[in-house]
């Protein structure tokens, strides 16, 4: 049996990781400035996470949600404390798409409506409802065609005109778009969006799957604007590589037995991993590090004098560098010539999402090698 060939992959077999580095089966090291799509929050194979998961594996990896799980209760408490959302409830599942799926379902249950406002160039996952609110025809199958989704271009007047109809159950928006090119919503836009969703009785869902968990220098990216949404979805960095996610739910919602459910969500091993991530983030001040190193990183990128770079944007350690050319050659040069992993958005945006423990010296190394790549492409940095 062969693998179903749906990924474009580099011919490198990564077999282990440590901190901000990964290693292939030939012993070569690579500096990771992508964190596996922002999944690695506290660094690869952090010793404390490994210890906690090993100890949990010796006791119990999984039992169903038909019995008390004190680890879930502890995780909900710790997540509330570190995020500032202690007055919310948590529902734990397995992936970002599943978190968004349940958030949308919950909004529809609550309002009795089915229309959703989403935004162009968004990405919310690959399950059915998540695909329907993702503005990407390449991942939309015929059964996903949903006439109840309206895609806006982050135009507040346009959003209000749709909300005014009174048949919108939810508005879903990323704290910062990842796949869509590291587009940062204006703080004033989010404030007005929060005001309008309250005014027209729609649920505001903040998708913080890629932009959350300290990546932007606050626990959630939307916290820069000072708003509080009705629902927040989290995944990726929550368990540092173990499949885990959550839905944070305000007290506007009243739970009903059986309205949401999951087999593997909130399993004991995943909770142990997620609890260890929070502990490391606190003891190692990783949110503060993301803020400080992120500001330094963005400043250094903006200081590069090259006609190939047309924009640098982002917050904290969620950064997009837009080029006048395709980034495929730049990514290949960084990877194969300098052993640095990066990501991309679309054709010409380099997407940078390193572990939150990245240092300024590692940023300096990246900048130096990026400049080398630009020099070789014929655009000398003077």
Secondary structure, DSSP 8 states (H G I E B T S, - for coil): ----------S--EEEEEBTEEEETTS-EEEESSHHHHT-SS-BT-HHHHHHHHHHHHH-S---TTS--HHHHHHHHHHHHHHT-TTSEEEEESSHHHHHHHHHHHHHHHHS--EEEEETT----SSHHHHHTS--GGG--GGG--TTEEEE-S-HHHHHHHHTTS-EEEEEEESEETTTTSEE--HHHHHHHHHHHHHHT-EEEEE-TTTTTTTTSSSSGGGGTT---SEEEE-GGGTTTSS-EEEEE-TT----TTSS--SSTT-HHHHHHHHHHHHHHHHTTHHHHHHHHHHHHHHHHHT---TTEEEEEEETTEEEEEESS-SHHHHHIIIIIH-EE-EEETTTEEEE---TT--HHHHHHHHHHHHHHHHHTT----
